[in-house]
Amino acid sequence: MYKVTGTDPAGRTLTFACGTDEQALEKTWELAGRGFRNISVADPKGREMSALAFERSLDLDYD
């Protein structure tokens, strides 16, 4: 399970569980669009990284 954590505009830190890397990536985009800050992702092995580093680690092809 992936865990996406971010700070909402009111300053609360919230965590969301996602079953796949794709769901976690979509959640990071959603939270950023809603004004969340300090968004990070923890993978199933417990490694935590920023949303940008997570997106880069997926090696997506945007063509």
Sequence and secondary structure as in RCSB ss.txt:
>XXXX:A:sequence
MYKVTGTDPAGRTLTFACGTDEQALEKTWELAGRGFRNISVADPKGREMSALAFERSLDLDYD
>XXXX:A:secstr
 EEEEEE TTS EEEEEESSHHHHHHHHHHHHHTT EEEEEE TT  EEEHHHHHHHTT    
